[in-house]
Amino acid sequence: MLRSCSVASSRAIATLVALGTVLGLFATACATRRPVVEVPVSKWPGYEFFVLAHHEGLDRTAGIRIRPVEYPDPQDIVHAYLRGDVRIAPLTTVEVVDICARASERCPVVVLVLDESTGADVVLARPTIRSVADLRGRRVAVAFSTLGPFVLARALERSGVPLAAVTLRGMTLGAMGVALARGDVDAAVLYPPFSMQAERQQNLRRLFDSREIPGEIFDVLAIEPAWLREHPAEVEALVRAWAQAHTHAVSHPDASHAVMAKREELPLAEFRTTLAGLRFFPLEQQKPLLAPGGPIVRNLVAVQRVQRQLGVLPAGGVLPVVTDGPVRQALAR
C-alpha cells in the first residue's frame, strides 16, 4: 500500500512538473507577444523614423510591434482618423486643428513633436516671378489640409501682401508640379518629396521657405483620447521606439538613410538634403515644447487663426490638448 502510494505520488509529481513546464512555456510565449500598434504614414521625411524603428526591430525592444500603414496623401490619414480607422496619427498642426473643427468629440491629444520645418516647406514659383511681392494677383496652389496655407499666409504677411491679394487654387501635392509646368498656377506651396520632384523636373524659383519663420512649422504625434487613456504603456513604448530610431540613425547614418530614402522614393543625396531642412528634438528637449502656453500650444492657436481667415474653419471650435505625459514616462524608463 505504501509502495503503491509512493508510485502514485511519483507519477503525480511528474505530471505536475510536466504541466508546470507547459504552463511556463505558455507564459513565456504570452509575455513575448507584443501588442501591435498601427501607425499611418504618408510621404514626409519626418515620419520615416517610425518605419525605421520597425525595420531595425527597435519597436520590439521597446515592447511593441509597429505596423506602418501607408497612405498616398496626408489627407487620407485625416479621413482615416475621423472614421475611427486609426487611433494614432502623425500630423501637421494644421491637420490636428482641422480634425478638432470637424469632430470635436475626436479632437486628438498631442503627445510628441516629430519635427520642426527649418527650410523643408517652400513656396516655389515659375521663373518669371522674382519675389513673394510679385505673387499679388497671381494663382497659388495649396493643399488646404496641410501647412501650405499657413506658410503662404506668413510669407505674404512678411512681404506686406494680404492673403486676399492672391488667388488660391486647392489641389493635392502630387498635382502641383504638373500644374506649374502647364502654367495652370504661378506658384505652389510644397514640401519634400513633392518639392524636390518638381524642382528636378523643371526650372522653378524658391521664393520663401520655413527657415524664415523659425518655431512655427511643426509635425506632431496625435492620439485619440480614449485610446491614450486605455493604452498608456503602448504610447510610451511608441515614443521610446521613435527616440531610439533617431539615435540609431545618428550612429548608423548610411544604412538608416538608405532605408528611409527608398520609401520616400528619393535619391539618397536628396533625402539627406530634406533632413537638413528639419529639426528633430530628443526627448529631453520635448517638455518645454509641450508645456502649457509653450511653442506647440501657441502654434495651434496661430494655425487656427489663419485657417479661419481662409474661411476653412468655423468660428469657435476646440483646440487639442497638449501633454508631455508619455515623454515623461519614456524618460523615466
Secondary structure, DSSP 8 states (H G I E B T S, - for coil): -HHHHHHHHHHHHHHHHHHHHHHHHHHHHHHT---EEEEEE-S-GGGHHHHHHHHTTHHHHHT-EEEEEE-SSHHHHHHHHHHTS-SEEEEEHHHHHHHHHH-GGG--EEEEEEEEESSSSEEEE-TT--SGGGGTT-EEEE-TTSSHHHHHHHHHHHTT--GGGSEEEE--HHHHHHHHHHTS-SEEEE-TTHHHHHHHHS--EEEEEGGGSTT--EEEEEE-HHHHHH-HHHHHHHHHHHHHHHHHHHHSHHHHHHHHHHHHT--HHHHHHHHHTEE---GGGHHHHTSTTSHHHHHHHHHHHHHHHTTSS-SS----EE--HHHHHHHH-
